[in-house]
Amino acid sequence: MHSTDQEIKAAEAERDSKKYKQIEFMMNKVGKTFDGIITGVTEWGIYAEDEETKAEGMIRLATLEDDYYVLDAKNYTIVGEKTKNKYSLGQKIKIKLVNADLERRIMDYEIVNE
């Protein structure tokens, strides 16, 4: 049990250090647009990853102003109630980095409509 606990802690520390370095690297790129891919969907947002650097951040559903979006968990999709626009796991999108907060260890993106 002790070895398993230590291995879990080591994996968490590695993830945390990678996230820290990603955010540190992206801090001077706020405002830039990237090719991204959706890596996760939740009821509060979409996780997206910059394809070039693999830096992952969140697109909060509250920032999607064209519609009210809800989670279709069965299909790993966010769907607009009126427009029926869909954002699905694995979908390629254009994203803009709007926030890189090293202290809070978060990056926020927004979707760029082409």
C-alpha positions in Angstrom: 0.0 0.0 0.0 2.8 2.4 0.9 4.5 1.9 -2.5 1.2 2.5 -4.3 0.6 5.7 -2.4 4.0 6.9 -3.1 3.6 6.1 -6.8 0.3 8.0 -6.9 2.0 11.0 -5.2 4.9 10.9 -7.7 2.5 10.9 -10.7 0.5 13.8 -9.2 3.7 15.8 -8.7 4.8 15.1 -12.2 1.4 16.3 -13.6 1.6 19.4 -11.4 5.1 20.3 -12.5 4.2 19.8 -16.2 1.1 22.1 -15.8 3.2 24.7 -14.0 5.8 24.8 -16.9 3.1 24.9 -19.5 1.5 27.9 -17.9 4.8 29.6 -17.4 5.6 29.0 -21.1 2.2 30.3 -22.2 2.1 33.4 -20.1 3.6 35.7 -22.8 1.2 34.2 -25.4 -2.1 35.6 -24.0 -4.1 37.0 -26.9 -2.6 34.6 -29.4 -4.7 32.1 -31.5 -3.9 28.4 -31.8 -5.2 25.3 -33.5 -6.7 23.3 -30.7 -8.5 20.0 -30.0 -11.3 19.4 -27.5 -9.9 17.0 -24.8 -12.8 17.0 -22.3 -16.4 18.2 -21.9 -18.1 18.9 -18.6 -21.3 20.7 -17.5 -19.2 23.9 -16.7 -16.8 23.9 -19.7 -14.8 22.5 -22.5 -11.2 21.5 -22.0 -9.0 22.2 -25.0 -5.4 21.6 -25.9 -3.2 23.7 -28.1 -2.0 21.2 -30.7 1.5 22.7 -30.9 2.5 22.9 -27.3 0.0 20.5 -25.8 -0.9 23.1 -23.2 -4.4 22.4 -21.9 -6.9 25.0 -20.6 -10.6 25.5 -20.2 -13.3 27.3 -22.2 -16.0 28.2 -19.7 -19.5 27.7 -21.0 -20.4 31.1 -19.6 -18.1 32.6 -22.2 -20.0 31.1 -25.1 -22.4 33.9 -25.7 -24.1 32.8 -28.9 -26.3 30.2 -27.1 -26.9 28.4 -23.8 -24.9 25.2 -23.9 -25.7 21.9 -22.1 -23.7 18.7 -21.6 -24.8 15.6 -23.5 -22.7 13.3 -21.4 -23.6 10.2 -23.3 -22.1 11.6 -26.5 -19.3 13.6 -24.9 -20.7 16.7 -26.5 -21.8 20.2 -25.5 -25.0 21.3 -27.4 -26.5 24.8 -27.9 -30.2 24.8 -27.0 -31.3 27.1 -29.8 -28.6 26.9 -32.4 -27.9 23.2 -31.9 -24.2 24.0 -32.3 -22.1 21.1 -31.1 -18.6 20.8 -29.5 -17.5 17.2 -29.2 -14.6 15.4 -27.7 -11.8 15.2 -30.2 -13.1 18.1 -32.4 -10.6 20.5 -33.8 -11.3 24.1 -33.1 -9.5 27.5 -33.1 -8.8 28.8 -29.6 -7.4 32.0 -28.2 -5.5 32.1 -24.9 -7.2 34.7 -22.7 -5.7 34.0 -19.3 -2.6 32.2 -18.0 -2.5 32.4 -14.2 0.6 30.7 -12.7 -0.5 31.3 -9.1 -3.8 29.6 -9.6 -2.4 27.1 -12.1 -5.1 27.7 -14.7 -5.3 28.7 -18.4 -8.4 29.9 -20.0 -9.2 29.8 -23.7 -12.1 31.1 -25.8 -13.3 29.7 -29.1 -12.5 31.8 -32.2 -15.1 31.6 -34.9 -13.6 31.7 -38.3 
